[in-house]
Amino acid sequence: MGIIPKDSFFVVKVANVKYFKRQLRNFAFIHYVLRLSQLQVSEISPELMHLYVMQEANLVAIANNKALSYGNCPDCRSQRTSAAWCKICDISNLKGKFYSWTSGNSMIDEFIQYTQLNANDSTDYLEWIDFNQFDLVENTNKRGAFSSIYSAIWMEGPSWNLDEEAEVWTRNGPIKVILKRLDNSQNINQEFVNQLYRYYKCLQSGSLADYFGMTKDPTSCYMFVMRYYENGNLYSYLDESMGVLCWRDIVDMLWAISAGLNFIHERDLIHGNLHGGNILVENEMDSIDTKIADTGIHGHVDKQTSYKQIYGVIPFVAPEIFNGYTLTKESDIYSFGMIMWMLSAGVRPYCDRPHDSQLIQEICSGTRPNIVSGTPPVFARLMLQCLDADSSNRPTASQLYECLGNWVTAICDDPDPSELSNQFDIAEEIKFSNLEQLHFNILPCHEKAIYYSRPLNFSEPFLYGKM
């Protein structure tokens, strides 16, 4: 391994990786890559760790609160905006390759080119990837209302490796990815592409699931190429863990999810389909990484969306949506509240009953899942606020992010006990003293409890009456 240029990394003393990653969020680091060379984790001193960091926009150095300098481009001498990335020269190189690829659809070509012409670093854009670059393509038998999910090996891989001597990013080599196949996308329409323009920054944010680019399968359906998350989505993660999560991990996971939701809402966008299947999970050393997926890429791709048509997973859909209101930031917060409940309970909401018009009627009438015994009071209050029938009483994503960040500091990082940390300590003791009595998701879900997004075509008049 060559010597890393000083302008491509900084060194900071940290107690552990999990604490440092929380500080990254505190200082609004938008995108970062933790590189630990060829060393094993056990070989790295916890007091001194080299972290090579890339940013999407203004990256702040922890040591002195000054913006990091990435030096000047050796070709044009302009200031780099990220490690080994010159906005002028690298974008020019990407533009020079436009002639060498095509998706077969001018709207898709122009969209991908737009992301490249507006990139701020080496991961801040989408690329067109020929389908022959993928090996071992397999149907995962998972799907949503408008897409199906495949896994594959991308033989070239993303440009993740830094060649320190040449100061350029090189291909990673074979890497497992997810291919999200868009139904009927042979006839993709302008409305869907316009939606991609509005949301494309959400496809590369470090707070959300990573998207590498697009491809097209042999049937001419378009597919998004996503990072593969080893532990799957939140549903499968709870299944694997038998629903037993410690409260510290629950709060840390929710903080990460709130960071992604806040990123979306700060840009005056909404997710509109937030549920456990769209939260991707991966264990990273001593922390659990959770990212929101499917931001802005759900909906019909071949025809206009009907604003009267409801799609989603019933337990996560806000009651006002069933009453004819449009999706809002507040309806996203309701979905977040249901994710809070799911993590606290260790089971999927309403898993013991059919997801039908009767459940919708009860939700619209005020029914919510029972708070699990032993839940910290402060957690229960915030969750119920998110699930409030009056959407104006729900917190904002920014408030959630700030509140959960304070919780993380109090219960994970601050060595001094507080009333807040005591609540979670007591809840932890209650949970793990009653493990034998906790059934969690050992029992199967009801056969008509459906946890993937689908059209909710119920016509009963109570759905659209006043709440």
Secondary structure in CASP SS format (residue, H / E / C, confidence):
PFRMAT SS
TARGET T0000
AUTHOR 0000-0000-0000
METHOD secondary structure of the structure
MODEL  1
M C 1.00
G C 1.00
I C 1.00
I C 1.00
P C 1.00
K H 1.00
D H 1.00
S H 1.00
F C 1.00
F E 1.00
V E 1.00
V E 1.00
K C 1.00
V C 1.00
A C 1.00
N C 1.00
V H 1.00
K H 1.00
Y H 1.00
F H 1.00
K H 1.00
R H 1.00
Q H 1.00
L H 1.00
R H 1.00
N H 1.00
F C 1.00
A C 1.00
F C 1.00
I C 1.00
H C 1.00
Y C 1.00
V C 1.00
L C 1.00
R C 1.00
L C 1.00
S C 1.00
Q C 1.00
L C 1.00
Q C 1.00
V H 1.00
S H 1.00
E H 1.00
I C 1.00
S C 1.00
P C 1.00
E C 1.00
L C 1.00
M E 1.00
H E 1.00
L E 1.00
Y C 1.00
V C 1.00
M C 1.00
Q C 1.00
E C 1.00
A C 1.00
N C 1.00
L C 1.00
V E 1.00
A C 1.00
I C 1.00
A C 1.00
N C 1.00
N C 1.00
K C 1.00
A E 1.00
L C 1.00
S C 1.00
Y C 1.00
G C 1.00
N E 1.00
C C 1.00
P C 1.00
D C 1.00
C C 1.00
R C 1.00
S C 1.00
Q E 1.00
R C 1.00
T C 1.00
S E 1.00
A C 1.00
A C 1.00
W E 1.00
C C 1.00
K H 1.00
I H 1.00
C H 1.00
D H 1.00
I H 1.00
S H 1.00
N H 1.00
L H 1.00
K H 1.00
G H 1.00
K C 1.00
F H 1.00
Y H 1.00
S H 1.00
W C 1.00
T C 1.00
S C 1.00
G C 1.00
N C 1.00
S H 1.00
M H 1.00
I H 1.00
D H 1.00
E H 1.00
F H 1.00
I H 1.00
Q H 1.00
Y H 1.00
T H 1.00
Q H 1.00
L H 1.00
N C 1.00
A C 1.00
N C 1.00
D C 1.00
S C 1.00
T C 1.00
D C 1.00
Y C 1.00
L C 1.00
E E 1.00
W E 1.00
I C 1.00
D C 1.00
F H 1.00
N H 1.00
Q H 1.00
F E 1.00
D E 1.00
L E 1.00
V E 1.00
E E 1.00
N E 1.00
T E 1.00
N E 1.00
K E 1.00
R E 1.00
G C 1.00
A C 1.00
F C 1.00
S E 1.00
S E 1.00
I E 1.00
Y E 1.00
S E 1.00
A E 1.00
I E 1.00
W E 1.00
M C 1.00
E C 1.00
G C 1.00
P C 1.00
S C 1.00
W C 1.00
N E 1.00
L E 1.00
D E 1.00
E C 1.00
E C 1.00
A C 1.00
E C 1.00
V E 1.00
W E 1.00
T E 1.00
R C 1.00
N C 1.00
G C 1.00
P C 1.00
I E 1.00
K E 1.00
V E 1.00
I E 1.00
L E 1.00
K E 1.00
R E 1.00
L E 1.00
D C 1.00
N C 1.00
S H 1.00
Q H 1.00
N H 1.00
I C 1.00
N C 1.00
Q H 1.00
E H 1.00
F H 1.00
V H 1.00
N H 1.00
Q H 1.00
L H 1.00
Y H 1.00
R H 1.00
Y H 1.00
Y H 1.00
K H 1.00
C H 1.00
L H 1.00
Q C 1.00
S C 1.00
G C 1.00
S C 1.00
L E 1.00
A C 1.00
D C 1.00
Y E 1.00
F E 1.00
G E 1.00
M E 1.00
T E 1.00
K E 1.00
D C 1.00
P C 1.00
T C 1.00
S C 1.00
C C 1.00
Y E 1.00
M E 1.00
F E 1.00
V E 1.00
M E 1.00
R E 1.00
Y C 1.00
Y C 1.00
E C 1.00
N C 1.00
G C 1.00
N E 1.00
L H 1.00
Y H 1.00
S H 1.00
Y H 1.00
L H 1.00
D H 1.00
E H 1.00
S C 1.00
M C 1.00
G C 1.00
V C 1.00
L C 1.00
C C 1.00
W H 1.00
R H 1.00
D H 1.00
I H 1.00
V H 1.00
D H 1.00
M H 1.00
L H 1.00
W H 1.00
A H 1.00
I H 1.00
S H 1.00
A H 1.00
G H 1.00
L H 1.00
N H 1.00
F H 1.00
I H 1.00
H H 1.00
E H 1.00
R C 1.00
D C 1.00
L C 1.00
I C 1.00
H C 1.00
G C 1.00
N C 1.00
L C 1.00
H C 1.00
G H 1.00
G H 1.00
N H 1.00
I E 1.00
L E 1.00
V E 1.00
E E 1.00
N E 1.00
E E 1.00
M C 1.00
D C 1.00
S E 1.00
I E 1.00
D E 1.00
T E 1.00
K E 1.00
I E 1.00
A C 1.00
D C 1.00
T C 1.00
G C 1.00
I C 1.00
H C 1.00
G C 1.00
H C 1.00
V C 1.00
D C 1.00
K C 1.00
Q C 1.00
T C 1.00
S C 1.00
Y C 1.00
K C 1.00
Q C 1.00
I C 1.00
Y E 1.00
G E 1.00
V C 1.00
I H 1.00
P H 1.00
F H 1.00
V C 1.00
A C 1.00
P H 1.00
E H 1.00
I H 1.00
F H 1.00
N C 1.00
G C 1.00
Y C 1.00
T C 1.00
L C 1.00
T C 1.00
K H 1.00
E H 1.00
S H 1.00
D H 1.00
I H 1.00
Y H 1.00
S H 1.00
F H 1.00
G H 1.00
M H 1.00
I H 1.00
M H 1.00
W H 1.00
M H 1.00
L H 1.00
S H 1.00
A H 1.00
G C 1.00
V C 1.00
R C 1.00
P C 1.00
Y C 1.00
C C 1.00
D C 1.00
R C 1.00
P C 1.00
H C 1.00
D C 1.00
S H 1.00
Q H 1.00
L H 1.00
I H 1.00
Q H 1.00
E H 1.00
I H 1.00
C H 1.00
S C 1.00
G C 1.00
T C 1.00
R C 1.00
P C 1.00
N C 1.00
I C 1.00
V C 1.00
S C 1.00
G C 1.00
T C 1.00
P C 1.00
P H 1.00
V H 1.00
F H 1.00
A H 1.00
R H 1.00
L H 1.00
M H 1.00
L H 1.00
Q H 1.00
C H 1.00
L C 1.00
D C 1.00
A C 1.00
D C 1.00
S H 1.00
S H 1.00
N H 1.00
R C 1.00
P C 1.00
T C 1.00
A H 1.00
S H 1.00
Q H 1.00
L H 1.00
Y H 1.00
E H 1.00
C H 1.00
L H 1.00
G H 1.00
N H 1.00
W H 1.00
V H 1.00
T H 1.00
A H 1.00
I H 1.00
C H 1.00
D H 1.00
D C 1.00
P C 1.00
D C 1.00
P C 1.00
S C 1.00
E H 1.00
L H 1.00
S H 1.00
N H 1.00
Q H 1.00
F H 1.00
D H 1.00
I H 1.00
A H 1.00
E H 1.00
E H 1.00
I H 1.00
K H 1.00
F H 1.00
S H 1.00
N C 1.00
L H 1.00
E H 1.00
Q H 1.00
L C 1.00
H C 1.00
F H 1.00
N H 1.00
I H 1.00
L C 1.00
P C 1.00
C C 1.00
H C 1.00
E C 1.00
K C 1.00
A C 1.00
I C 1.00
Y C 1.00
Y C 1.00
S C 1.00
R E 1.00
P E 1.00
L C 1.00
N C 1.00
F C 1.00
S C 1.00
E C 1.00
P H 1.00
F H 1.00
L H 1.00
Y H 1.00
G C 1.00
K C 1.00
M C 1.00
END
